[in-house]
């Protein structure tokens, strides 16, 4: 099987070749933000 190169598969976001990469990036940012807020709340709360 060969990967399809449809325009529908491309997210159109610079730096990302697939929607999966966009989803992983957004999820990683969310997790990092939750961790940062937890640490800030523990140290400054």
C-alpha positions as CSV (number, residue, x, y, z in Angstrom):
1,X,0.0,0.0,0.0
2,X,1.2,3.5,-0.8
3,X,0.2,6.6,1.1
4,X,-2.2,8.8,-0.8
5,X,-1.2,12.4,-1.4
6,X,-4.6,13.9,-1.6
7,X,-5.0,17.6,-0.9
8,X,-7.7,16.6,1.6
9,X,-5.1,14.8,3.7
10,X,-2.8,17.9,4.0
11,X,-3.7,20.2,6.9
12,X,-2.3,23.3,5.2
13,X,-0.5,24.3,8.3
14,X,3.2,25.1,7.9
15,X,5.5,22.6,9.6
16,X,2.9,19.8,9.6
17,X,2.5,17.2,6.9
18,X,-0.5,15.4,8.3
19,X,-3.5,16.0,10.6
20,X,-2.1,13.5,13.0
21,X,0.9,15.7,13.6
22,X,-1.4,18.7,14.3
23,X,-3.4,16.7,16.8
24,X,-0.3,15.4,18.6
25,X,1.1,18.9,18.8
26,X,-2.2,20.3,20.2
27,X,-2.5,17.5,22.7
28,X,1.1,17.9,23.8
29,X,0.6,21.7,24.3
30,X,-2.6,20.9,26.4
31,X,-0.7,18.5,28.6
32,X,2.2,20.9,29.1
33,X,-0.2,23.7,30.0
34,X,-2.0,21.5,32.6
35,X,1.4,20.5,34.1
36,X,2.5,24.1,34.2
37,X,-0.7,25.3,35.9
38,X,-0.4,22.5,38.4
39,X,3.1,23.5,39.3
40,X,2.3,27.2,39.5
41,X,-0.7,26.5,41.7
42,X,1.4,24.3,44.0
43,X,4.2,26.8,44.4
44,X,2.3,30.1,44.3
45,X,-1.1,29.0,45.6
